[in-house]
Amino acid sequence: MEKVSQLYTIVYGKSKSTKQAYQKLEAIISKYKSERSPELRLIDTDPTWVYQPSLVGMTLYVDLFSKDFTTLIHKIDYLLELGISFVHLMPLLKPRPGENDGGYAVMDYTDVDPNLGTLDSFKALLSAFRENHIYVCIDYVINHIAKEHIWAEKALKNDPEMQSYFIMYDTDEIPNLYNQTVPEVLPDKCPGNFTFYEEIKKYVFTSFSEFQWDLNFANPLVFNGMVEYLLNLANLGVNMIRLDAIPFMWKTLGTSCRNLPTIHLLLEMIHYIKEDVCPSVALLGEAIVEPHEVIKYFGTTTSVECEVMYNANLMVNLFNAFATRDTRLIHNDINEFRIPNAGSWMNYIRCHDDIGWGFNEAAIQKMGFHPYHHKQFLISFYNGSFEGSFAKGEDYQYNPVTHDARTNGTLASLLGLEKALDENDVFEQDTALKRIHLANAIILFYRGFPLIFSGDEIATLNDQSYLNDSSKAKEGRWVHRPYFNWDRAEKRHRPYTHEYEVFQTLKHLIHKRKSSNFLDGRVKQSSVDLHNSKVLCIVRHHADGNVIGLFNFSEYPTQIETTGLKSLTNHHQMMDTIHGRQIDLNKPNIHLSAYEYMWLVQQK
């Protein structure tokens, strides 16, 4: 643990109190290392599971998908039927009562949400997943805690030690200085970055809401405490821990308090500690920031931070490509933002969150678009107000001053199925299904591993029923977080239904992915310019030969010249491993139908 000791000193100095804090950290590490079960130690012998082509994930809310932990055990067969081998269970640690930001306001990191079951029933669920070779990821909110957490409760009783666990001031002088440079996260819900608490006559840093208190990681005891909570979760038997809101973890006056360098030292320490105690547990970083900042959270080859990062920018770039029929932004970002060999993307088209239209603005300008106007185009396109739009999404967090907004909606509604159904247009319904298939084909081919948002596999549409629930009505993101419709899921076995079409096509793609060693998460990728902006060409550079992915983002047939493809392979006879189509690169062109996709492998 010499490296941890060195980093601890860099972050916290060499004072007597720091040395005492580090000794406490050593005791925490020793405790959880000795308590790790033999079964989990056996799993620790294979830390490379996160790169395997067989890894295919699904995100789900336990209560929305199956009511509780015990019932979820009986839904495992459904996951296996599709080919799911990894589940990301949305927030399940014990949240504060009432409004809790969808579970991201945690009051007890050592217990679970009683509405989902008990800690014992959660352990039983983890055991059932292990028996069925399904890996489990859970959320760990590391930047902030609920004001009902024991630390915050003691701080509200004027405990000076506990008050040092947070960022708080007696007057609004320094908070006002912070507000000059720190962006607001939810301006209409929680304006500013501080909340005044009458009980203690202090202003507390609250980035997300008044009931979520940002932790003061400048205090080493905070770091120690959050490491202990993390190791406790690891020893329950989870395989991946999602670190929520990591760009916010360090605060420095006069900055944006986002993506500050010290955060990377904290994450590097957490990685080394995790490697010592539970090496098979992977860290998933959540950083919804600019692409050049996201990749920093992987760390480097010699200083690893998170093995896996959410690929939020791919989601944005995919929806941009569908709206513009132009793949250049995806092409640019693949080649510009390379990740370390030990890094892996978690790729998704939709998730529990909204779509924030943060893209690579320099690349957009090179493409001839104005970043502000292009963002306005995407907002209007996906809320359906743009002429000719196929989408039916909803604005989220609209700012009347800047006209900025994010977008809510399910995959099927955003890609045209809901609108086509409303208009009883069977041809557009078929086109929407093709968009869905294309999107799935990309996230299964892209470097890393795919994550499907529960319900998208059966073409779930926007659900307005949340408006009838007073606890959800003010949070627009519930429109794409409905209760899972098991009656509709039964249609996955009924030919000619949308549920059947999406489920069975996705199942086929998953099967092809699992049997393709060239989709190992460590196999590098690049994008090739084929001089046709409608078509994205991704190359996976495998030792046994390059594999080429072709994806037509247009509802019209197109063709590409084979000249640019011949140099990528020594064998010009290729086969689309998904559909079995034969491709001869000696011919001058390849014809692609509307929204057609191919995974081309060499025929030897």
C-alpha positions as CSV (number, residue, x, y, z in Angstrom):
1,M,0.0,0.0,0.0
2,E,3.0,2.3,-0.5
3,K,1.4,4.0,-3.4
4,V,-1.7,4.8,-1.3
5,S,0.5,6.2,1.4
6,Q,2.3,8.4,-1.1
7,L,-0.9,9.7,-2.6
8,Y,-2.5,10.3,0.8
9,T,0.4,12.5,1.7
10,I,0.2,14.4,-1.5
11,V,-3.5,15.1,-0.9
12,Y,-3.6,15.6,2.9
13,G,0.0,16.6,3.9
14,K,2.3,15.3,6.6
15,S,0.7,16.6,9.8
16,K,0.3,14.5,12.9
17,S,-3.5,14.4,12.3
18,T,-3.0,13.1,8.8
19,K,-0.7,10.3,10.0
20,Q,-3.4,9.3,12.5
21,A,-6.1,9.4,9.8
22,Y,-3.9,7.2,7.5
23,Q,-3.5,4.6,10.3
24,K,-7.2,4.5,10.6
25,L,-7.5,3.9,6.9
26,E,-4.9,1.0,7.1
27,A,-7.1,-0.6,9.8
28,I,-10.2,-0.3,7.6
29,I,-8.4,-1.9,4.7
30,S,-7.0,-4.7,6.9
31,K,-10.5,-5.4,8.3
32,Y,-12.3,-5.8,5.1
33,K,-9.5,-7.7,3.4
34,S,-9.6,-10.3,6.2
35,E,-13.4,-10.5,6.2
36,R,-13.7,-11.1,2.4
37,S,-15.4,-14.5,2.0
38,P,-13.6,-17.5,0.3
39,E,-16.3,-17.5,-2.4
40,L,-15.6,-13.9,-3.3
41,R,-11.8,-14.5,-3.2
42,L,-12.3,-17.2,-5.8
43,I,-14.1,-14.6,-8.0
44,D,-11.2,-12.3,-7.4
45,T,-8.9,-14.6,-9.4
46,D,-10.5,-13.3,-12.6
47,P,-10.5,-9.5,-12.7
48,T,-10.7,-9.6,-16.6
49,W,-14.4,-10.4,-16.7
50,V,-15.3,-6.8,-17.5
51,Y,-13.7,-7.2,-21.0
52,Q,-15.4,-10.4,-22.1
53,P,-17.6,-10.3,-25.2
54,S,-20.1,-12.3,-23.3
55,L,-20.7,-9.3,-21.0
56,V,-24.1,-7.8,-22.0
57,G,-25.8,-5.5,-19.5
58,M,-29.3,-4.3,-18.5
59,T,-30.2,-1.4,-16.3
60,L,-33.3,-1.7,-14.2
61,Y,-35.1,-0.3,-11.1
62,V,-35.9,-3.2,-8.8
63,D,-39.3,-1.8,-7.8
64,L,-40.3,-0.9,-11.4
65,F,-39.1,-4.1,-12.9
66,S,-40.2,-6.7,-10.3
67,K,-41.4,-5.0,-7.1
68,D,-38.7,-6.2,-4.7
69,F,-35.5,-8.3,-4.4
70,T,-37.2,-11.6,-3.8
71,T,-39.5,-11.2,-6.9
72,L,-36.5,-10.2,-9.0
73,I,-35.0,-13.6,-8.4
74,H,-38.0,-15.1,-10.3
75,K,-37.3,-12.8,-13.2
76,I,-33.8,-14.0,-13.8
77,D,-35.1,-16.4,-16.5
78,Y,-36.3,-13.4,-18.5
79,L,-32.8,-11.9,-18.4
80,L,-31.2,-15.1,-19.4
81,E,-33.6,-15.5,-22.3
82,L,-32.4,-12.3,-23.8
83,G,-28.8,-13.1,-23.1
84,I,-28.2,-10.6,-20.2
85,S,-25.1,-11.4,-18.2
86,F,-24.8,-8.2,-16.2
87,V,-27.4,-6.1,-14.3
88,H,-27.0,-2.6,-13.2
89,L,-29.5,-2.2,-10.3
90,M,-30.5,1.4,-9.9
91,P,-30.2,3.0,-6.4
92,L,-31.1,0.5,-3.7
93,L,-29.3,1.7,-0.6
94,K,-31.5,3.2,2.1
95,P,-32.6,6.6,0.9
96,R,-34.1,9.4,2.9
97,P,-37.9,9.3,3.4
98,G,-40.0,11.3,0.8
99,E,-38.3,13.0,-2.0
100,N,-34.9,11.5,-2.5
101,D,-33.7,12.2,-6.1
102,G,-34.7,8.8,-7.3
103,G,-32.6,7.1,-4.6
104,Y,-29.5,9.3,-4.9
105,A,-30.0,10.8,-1.5
106,V,-28.7,8.0,0.7
107,M,-29.2,8.1,4.5
108,D,-27.6,4.7,5.3
109,Y,-24.9,3.1,3.1
110,T,-25.0,-0.1,5.2
111,D,-28.6,-0.9,4.6
112,V,-31.0,-1.2,1.7
113,D,-34.3,0.5,0.8
114,P,-36.9,-1.2,3.0
115,N,-39.4,-0.9,0.1
116,L,-37.3,-3.4,-1.8
117,G,-36.6,-5.8,1.0
118,T,-34.1,-6.5,3.6
119,L,-30.3,-6.8,3.6
120,D,-30.7,-10.6,3.8
121,S,-33.0,-10.7,0.8
122,F,-30.6,-8.5,-1.1
123,K,-27.8,-10.9,-0.3
124,A,-30.0,-13.8,-1.5
125,L,-30.5,-11.9,-4.8
126,L,-26.8,-11.5,-5.2
127,S,-26.3,-15.2,-4.6
128,A,-29.0,-16.1,-7.2
129,F,-27.3,-13.8,-9.8
130,R,-23.9,-15.5,-9.1
131,E,-25.4,-19.0,-9.5
132,N,-26.7,-17.8,-12.9
133,H,-23.4,-16.2,-14.0
134,I,-24.9,-12.7,-13.9
135,Y,-22.6,-9.9,-12.7
136,V,-24.1,-7.1,-10.6
137,C,-23.4,-3.4,-10.4
138,I,-25.0,-1.0,-7.8
139,D,-24.9,2.7,-7.4
140,Y,-22.6,4.3,-4.8
141,V,-23.3,8.0,-4.3
142,I,-19.8,9.3,-3.4
143,N,-20.1,13.1,-3.7
144,H,-23.0,13.7,-1.3
145,I,-25.2,12.2,1.3
146,A,-28.8,12.8,2.5
147,K,-29.2,15.3,5.3
148,E,-30.7,12.5,7.3
149,H,-27.4,10.6,7.2
150,I,-25.9,10.2,10.7
151,W,-23.0,12.5,9.8
152,A,-25.3,15.3,8.7
153,E,-27.7,14.8,11.6
154,K,-24.8,15.2,14.0
155,A,-23.6,18.3,12.1
156,L,-27.1,19.8,12.5
157,K,-26.7,19.3,16.2
158,N,-23.6,21.5,16.1
159,D,-21.1,18.7,16.4
160,P,-17.9,20.5,15.2
161,E,-16.2,17.3,14.1
162,M,-19.1,16.3,11.9
163,Q,-19.5,19.8,10.6
164,S,-15.9,19.4,9.2
165,Y,-17.2,16.6,7.1
166,F,-19.1,19.2,5.0
167,I,-18.5,22.5,3.3
168,M,-20.3,25.1,5.4
169,Y,-19.9,28.8,6.3
170,D,-21.3,31.2,8.9
171,T,-22.1,33.9,6.4
172,D,-22.9,34.1,2.7
173,E,-19.7,35.9,1.7
174,I,-17.8,32.9,0.5
175,P,-20.9,31.0,-0.8
176,N,-21.5,34.1,-3.0
177,L,-18.0,33.9,-4.3
178,Y,-18.4,30.2,-5.1
179,N,-21.7,31.0,-7.0
180,Q,-19.8,33.4,-9.3
181,T,-17.9,30.5,-10.8
182,V,-19.8,27.3,-10.0
183,P,-22.5,26.4,-12.5
184,E,-25.9,25.4,-11.1
185,V,-26.9,21.8,-11.6
186,L,-30.6,22.1,-11.4
187,P,-31.3,25.9,-11.6
188,D,-35.1,25.6,-11.4
189,K,-35.1,23.1,-8.6
190,C,-32.1,24.1,-6.5
191,P,-30.8,27.6,-7.5
192,G,-27.4,28.5,-6.3
193,N,-25.0,26.0,-4.7
194,F,-25.7,26.5,-1.0
195,T,-28.6,26.1,1.4
196,F,-29.0,28.1,4.6
197,Y,-30.0,26.0,7.6
198,E,-31.6,27.9,10.4
199,E,-30.8,25.2,13.0
200,I,-27.1,25.9,12.8
201,K,-27.1,29.3,11.2
202,K,-24.8,28.1,8.4
203,Y,-24.7,27.9,4.7
204,V,-24.0,24.3,3.4
205,F,-22.7,23.3,0.0
206,T,-25.6,21.5,-1.8
207,S,-24.9,21.0,-5.5
208,F,-28.1,19.0,-6.2
209,S,-30.7,19.8,-3.7
210,E,-31.2,21.1,-0.1
211,F,-31.4,17.5,1.2
212,Q,-28.2,16.4,-0.5
213,W,-25.1,17.6,1.3
214,D,-21.8,17.7,-0.6
215,L,-19.0,15.9,1.3
216,N,-15.7,17.7,2.2
217,F,-13.1,15.4,0.8
218,A,-10.4,17.8,1.9
219,N,-11.0,16.1,5.3
220,P,-9.2,12.7,5.2
221,L,-11.7,11.2,7.6
222,V,-14.4,11.7,5.0
223,F,-12.2,9.8,2.5
224,N,-11.7,7.1,5.1
225,G,-15.4,6.8,5.8
226,M,-16.5,6.6,2.2
227,V,-13.8,4.0,1.5
228,E,-15.1,1.9,4.3
229,Y,-18.7,2.1,3.0
230,L,-17.4,1.1,-0.5
231,L,-15.5,-2.0,0.8
232,N,-18.5,-3.1,2.8
233,L,-20.6,-3.1,-0.4
234,A,-17.9,-5.0,-2.2
235,N,-17.8,-7.7,0.5
236,L,-21.6,-8.2,0.1
237,G,-20.8,-9.7,-3.3
238,V,-21.4,-6.9,-5.9
239,N,-19.1,-7.0,-8.9
240,M,-19.1,-3.4,-10.0
241,I,-19.6,-0.2,-8.1
242,R,-20.8,2.9,-9.8
243,L,-19.2,6.1,-8.4
244,D,-21.9,8.7,-8.8
245,A,-21.1,12.4,-9.6
246,I,-17.3,12.1,-9.4
247,P,-16.5,15.4,-11.2
248,F,-18.0,17.2,-8.1
249,M,-15.8,15.6,-5.5
250,W,-13.4,18.4,-4.8
251,K,-14.2,22.1,-4.3
252,T,-11.8,25.0,-4.7
253,L,-12.8,28.6,-4.6
254,G,-12.5,30.5,-7.8
255,T,-13.0,27.4,-10.0
256,S,-16.0,25.6,-11.5
257,C,-15.6,22.9,-8.8
258,R,-15.7,20.4,-11.6
259,N,-13.1,17.9,-12.8
260,L,-10.4,19.3,-10.5
261,P,-7.0,17.5,-10.5
262,T,-7.2,16.3,-6.9
263,I,-10.2,14.1,-7.8
264,H,-8.0,12.0,-9.9
265,L,-5.7,11.4,-6.9
266,L,-8.6,10.3,-4.8
267,L,-9.9,7.9,-7.4
268,E,-6.4,6.5,-7.9
269,M,-6.2,5.8,-4.2
270,I,-9.6,4.1,-4.2
271,H,-8.4,1.9,-7.1
272,Y,-5.3,0.8,-5.3
273,I,-7.3,0.0,-2.2
274,K,-9.9,-1.9,-4.2
275,E,-7.1,-3.9,-5.9
276,D,-5.7,-4.9,-2.5
277,V,-9.0,-5.9,-0.9
278,C,-11.3,-7.0,-3.8
279,P,-9.5,-7.0,-7.1
280,S,-12.3,-8.4,-9.2
281,V,-14.6,-5.5,-8.3
282,A,-14.6,-3.0,-11.1
283,L,-15.1,0.7,-10.6
284,L,-17.6,2.5,-12.9
285,G,-17.2,6.2,-13.1
286,E,-20.1,8.5,-13.8
287,A,-18.9,11.8,-15.3
288,I,-21.4,13.6,-17.6
289,V,-18.9,16.2,-18.8
290,E,-17.0,17.1,-21.9
291,P,-15.4,14.1,-23.8
292,H,-11.8,15.3,-23.1
293,E,-12.6,15.3,-19.4
294,V,-14.5,12.0,-19.3
295,I,-11.5,10.0,-20.6
296,K,-9.3,11.4,-17.8
297,Y,-11.2,9.4,-15.3
298,F,-9.9,6.1,-16.7
299,G,-6.5,7.3,-15.5
300,T,-3.4,6.0,-17.4
301,T,-1.8,2.7,-17.9
302,T,0.3,3.2,-14.8
303,S,-2.2,5.2,-12.7
304,V,-5.5,3.5,-13.1
305,E,-8.7,5.2,-11.7
306,C,-11.9,3.7,-13.1
307,E,-11.8,0.6,-15.3
308,V,-15.1,1.5,-16.8
309,M,-16.7,4.8,-17.7
310,Y,-20.2,5.7,-18.8
311,N,-20.0,6.6,-22.5
312,A,-22.6,9.4,-22.3
313,N,-21.1,11.2,-25.3
314,L,-21.8,8.2,-27.5
315,M,-25.5,8.5,-26.5
316,V,-25.5,12.2,-27.6
317,N,-23.6,11.5,-30.7
318,L,-25.9,8.7,-31.8
319,F,-29.0,10.8,-31.4
320,N,-27.2,13.6,-33.3
321,A,-26.5,11.2,-36.1
322,F,-30.1,10.0,-36.3
323,A,-31.4,13.6,-36.4
324,T,-28.8,14.9,-39.0
325,R,-28.2,11.6,-40.9
326,D,-24.5,12.6,-40.4
327,T,-22.1,10.4,-38.6
328,R,-19.0,12.7,-38.6
329,L,-19.3,13.5,-34.9
330,I,-19.1,9.9,-33.9
331,H,-16.3,9.3,-36.3
332,N,-14.3,12.3,-34.9
333,D,-14.8,11.3,-31.3
334,I,-13.8,7.7,-31.8
335,N,-10.4,8.8,-33.3
336,E,-9.8,11.8,-31.0
337,F,-10.6,10.3,-27.6
338,R,-8.6,7.1,-27.2
339,I,-8.8,5.2,-23.9
340,P,-6.1,3.2,-22.1
341,N,-5.7,-0.5,-22.7
342,A,-7.1,-1.3,-19.3
343,G,-10.2,1.0,-19.9
344,S,-13.6,-0.1,-21.1
345,W,-16.6,1.9,-22.1
346,M,-20.1,1.2,-20.9
347,N,-22.1,1.9,-24.0
348,Y,-25.8,2.8,-24.0
349,I,-28.4,4.5,-26.2
350,R,-30.7,5.4,-23.3
351,C,-30.4,5.3,-19.6
352,H,-32.4,6.4,-16.5
353,D,-31.3,10.0,-17.0
354,D,-32.2,12.7,-19.4
355,I,-30.1,13.5,-22.5
356,G,-27.9,16.6,-21.9
357,W,-26.9,17.9,-25.3
358,G,-23.2,18.3,-24.4
359,F,-21.1,17.4,-27.5
360,N,-17.6,18.1,-28.8
361,E,-18.2,21.7,-29.8
362,A,-14.8,22.0,-31.7
363,A,-15.8,19.1,-33.9
364,I,-19.3,20.5,-34.5
365,Q,-17.7,23.8,-35.7
366,K,-15.4,21.9,-38.0
367,M,-18.5,20.2,-39.5
368,G,-19.8,23.7,-40.3
369,F,-22.4,24.0,-37.5
370,H,-22.7,26.7,-34.8
371,P,-22.7,24.9,-31.4
372,Y,-25.5,27.0,-29.9
373,H,-27.7,26.8,-32.9
374,H,-27.0,23.1,-33.4
375,K,-28.0,22.4,-29.7
376,Q,-31.2,24.3,-30.3
377,F,-31.8,22.2,-33.4
378,L,-31.4,19.0,-31.4
379,I,-33.6,20.2,-28.6
380,S,-36.4,21.1,-31.0
381,F,-35.9,17.9,-33.1
382,Y,-36.3,15.6,-30.1
383,N,-39.2,17.4,-28.5
384,G,-40.9,17.0,-31.9
385,S,-41.4,20.7,-32.8
386,F,-38.8,20.7,-35.6
387,E,-40.5,20.3,-39.0
388,G,-40.0,16.7,-40.2
389,S,-38.9,15.3,-36.9
390,F,-39.8,11.7,-36.2
391,A,-39.2,12.1,-32.4
392,K,-41.6,12.4,-29.5
393,G,-39.5,13.5,-26.5
394,E,-40.0,16.1,-23.9
395,D,-37.9,19.1,-22.7
396,Y,-36.3,18.9,-19.3
397,Q,-34.8,21.7,-17.2
398,Y,-35.7,24.3,-19.8
399,N,-33.9,27.6,-19.1
400,P,-35.9,30.6,-20.4
401,V,-32.8,32.8,-20.4
402,T,-30.4,30.6,-22.4
403,H,-33.1,28.5,-24.0
404,D,-31.1,25.5,-23.0
405,A,-32.8,22.2,-22.2
406,R,-32.2,18.5,-21.9
407,T,-34.5,15.8,-23.3
408,N,-36.5,13.0,-21.8
409,G,-38.0,10.0,-23.5
410,T,-37.7,6.3,-24.2
411,L,-35.6,5.0,-27.0
412,A,-38.7,3.9,-29.0
413,S,-40.4,7.3,-28.6
414,L,-37.3,9.3,-29.5
415,L,-36.6,7.1,-32.6
416,G,-40.0,7.5,-34.1
417,L,-42.2,4.6,-33.0
418,E,-44.6,6.5,-30.8
419,K,-45.3,9.2,-33.4
420,A,-45.7,6.6,-36.2
421,L,-48.2,4.7,-34.0
422,D,-50.1,8.0,-33.2
423,E,-50.4,8.6,-36.9
424,N,-51.2,5.0,-37.7
425,D,-48.4,5.0,-40.3
426,V,-47.3,1.4,-40.7
427,F,-44.4,2.3,-43.0
428,E,-42.9,4.8,-40.5
429,Q,-43.3,2.2,-37.8
430,D,-41.1,-0.1,-39.7
431,T,-38.6,2.7,-40.3
432,A,-38.5,3.4,-36.5
433,L,-37.9,-0.3,-35.8
434,K,-34.9,-0.1,-38.2
435,R,-33.5,2.8,-36.3
436,I,-33.8,0.9,-33.0
437,H,-32.0,-2.2,-34.5
438,L,-29.2,0.0,-35.9
439,A,-28.7,1.7,-32.5
440,N,-28.5,-1.7,-30.7
441,A,-26.1,-3.0,-33.4
442,I,-23.7,-0.1,-32.7
443,I,-23.6,-0.4,-28.9
444,L,-23.0,-4.1,-29.2
445,F,-20.1,-3.6,-31.6
446,Y,-18.5,-0.5,-30.0
447,R,-15.4,-1.0,-27.8
448,G,-16.5,-1.8,-24.2
449,F,-19.8,-3.5,-23.4
450,P,-23.4,-2.7,-24.0
451,L,-26.0,-1.6,-21.5
452,I,-29.7,-1.8,-22.4
453,F,-32.2,0.2,-20.4
454,S,-35.0,-2.0,-19.1
455,G,-38.0,-1.8,-21.4
456,D,-36.1,-0.7,-24.5
457,E,-35.9,-4.4,-25.5
458,I,-39.7,-4.5,-25.9
459,A,-40.0,-1.0,-27.5
460,T,-41.5,0.7,-24.4
461,L,-43.1,4.1,-25.2
462,N,-43.2,7.3,-23.1
463,D,-45.5,6.8,-20.1
464,Q,-47.5,9.8,-18.7
465,S,-48.9,7.9,-15.7
466,Y,-46.2,9.3,-13.5
467,L,-48.2,12.6,-13.5
468,N,-50.8,11.0,-11.4
469,D,-48.2,10.2,-8.6
470,S,-47.6,13.2,-6.4
471,S,-44.1,12.0,-5.5
472,K,-43.1,11.9,-9.2
473,A,-45.2,14.5,-11.0
474,K,-42.6,17.2,-10.8
475,E,-39.8,15.0,-12.1
476,G,-40.1,14.7,-15.9
477,R,-37.6,11.9,-16.2
478,W,-40.2,9.4,-14.9
479,V,-41.7,9.6,-18.4
480,H,-39.1,7.1,-19.5
481,R,-39.0,5.2,-16.1
482,P,-42.4,3.4,-16.2
483,Y,-43.3,0.2,-14.4
484,F,-42.2,-2.7,-16.6
485,N,-45.2,-4.0,-18.5
486,W,-45.0,-7.7,-18.3
487,D,-48.2,-8.1,-20.4
488,R,-46.4,-6.4,-23.3
489,A,-43.3,-8.5,-22.6
490,E,-45.4,-11.6,-23.4
491,K,-45.7,-10.3,-26.9
492,R,-41.9,-10.9,-27.4
493,H,-43.1,-14.4,-28.5
494,R,-45.8,-13.1,-30.8
495,P,-44.6,-12.6,-34.4
496,Y,-45.4,-9.3,-36.2
497,T,-45.6,-7.3,-33.0
498,H,-43.2,-4.5,-32.2
499,E,-42.2,-6.3,-29.0
500,Y,-41.3,-9.4,-30.9
501,E,-39.4,-7.5,-33.6
502,V,-37.2,-5.6,-31.2
503,F,-36.7,-8.3,-28.6
504,Q,-35.8,-11.1,-31.1
505,T,-33.6,-8.9,-33.2
506,L,-31.7,-7.8,-30.1
507,K,-31.5,-11.3,-28.9
508,H,-29.9,-12.3,-32.2
509,L,-27.4,-9.5,-32.0
510,I,-26.4,-10.4,-28.4
511,H,-25.9,-14.0,-29.5
512,K,-23.6,-12.9,-32.3
513,R,-21.7,-10.6,-30.0
514,K,-21.1,-13.4,-27.4
515,S,-19.6,-15.7,-30.1
516,S,-17.3,-13.0,-31.4
517,N,-13.9,-12.8,-29.7
518,F,-13.0,-9.7,-31.8
519,L,-15.4,-7.8,-29.5
520,D,-13.3,-8.3,-26.4
521,G,-13.3,-4.9,-24.5
522,R,-9.5,-4.6,-24.9
523,V,-9.6,-4.8,-28.7
524,K,-8.9,-1.3,-30.0
525,Q,-11.1,0.6,-32.5
526,S,-10.8,3.4,-34.9
527,S,-13.2,5.0,-37.4
528,V,-12.5,5.3,-41.2
529,D,-13.7,8.1,-43.4
530,L,-15.5,6.5,-46.3
531,H,-16.4,9.9,-47.9
532,N,-20.1,9.3,-47.2
533,S,-21.2,11.1,-44.0
534,K,-24.4,8.9,-43.8
535,V,-22.3,5.8,-43.1
536,L,-20.2,5.2,-40.0
537,C,-17.3,2.8,-40.4
538,I,-15.8,1.4,-37.2
539,V,-12.8,-1.0,-37.3
540,R,-12.0,-3.3,-34.4
541,H,-8.3,-4.1,-34.7
542,H,-8.1,-7.7,-33.6
543,A,-4.9,-9.8,-33.7
544,D,-6.6,-12.4,-36.0
545,G,-7.6,-9.7,-38.5
546,N,-9.6,-6.5,-38.5
547,V,-13.4,-6.5,-38.3
548,I,-15.4,-3.8,-39.9
549,G,-18.7,-2.4,-38.7
550,L,-20.8,-0.4,-41.3
551,F,-23.8,1.6,-40.1
552,N,-26.1,3.6,-42.5
553,F,-27.8,6.4,-40.5
554,S,-30.2,7.3,-43.3
555,E,-33.7,6.1,-44.2
556,Y,-32.5,6.0,-47.8
557,P,-30.4,3.4,-49.5
558,T,-26.8,4.5,-50.1
559,Q,-23.5,3.1,-51.3
560,I,-19.9,3.4,-50.3
561,E,-16.7,2.8,-52.3
562,T,-14.6,-0.2,-51.3
563,T,-11.3,1.6,-51.9
564,G,-11.0,2.8,-48.3
565,L,-11.8,-0.7,-47.0
566,K,-9.3,-2.8,-49.0
567,S,-6.3,-1.4,-47.0
568,L,-7.9,-2.6,-43.8
569,T,-7.7,-6.3,-44.5
570,N,-5.6,-8.8,-46.4
571,H,-8.7,-10.8,-47.4
572,H,-11.2,-9.1,-49.7
573,Q,-13.9,-11.7,-49.3
574,M,-15.9,-10.6,-46.3
575,M,-19.1,-11.8,-44.6
576,D,-21.6,-10.0,-42.5
577,T,-21.6,-12.1,-39.4
578,I,-25.1,-10.8,-38.4
579,H,-27.1,-11.6,-41.6
580,G,-24.7,-13.9,-43.5
581,R,-24.4,-11.5,-46.5
582,Q,-21.3,-12.0,-48.6
583,I,-19.3,-8.9,-49.5
584,D,-16.6,-8.8,-52.2
585,L,-14.2,-5.8,-51.6
586,N,-12.9,-6.2,-55.2
587,K,-16.1,-4.7,-56.4
588,P,-16.1,-0.9,-56.6
589,N,-19.1,-0.3,-54.2
590,I,-21.1,-1.8,-51.3
591,H,-24.9,-1.0,-51.4
592,L,-26.5,-0.4,-48.0
593,S,-30.3,-0.3,-47.6
594,A,-32.1,2.1,-45.3
595,Y,-30.5,1.9,-41.8
596,E,-28.6,-1.2,-42.7
597,Y,-25.8,-2.4,-40.5
598,M,-23.0,-5.0,-40.9
599,W,-20.3,-6.6,-38.9
600,L,-17.8,-7.7,-41.6
601,V,-15.4,-10.5,-40.8
602,Q,-12.8,-12.0,-43.1
603,Q,-13.5,-15.2,-45.0
604,K,-10.3,-17.3,-45.1
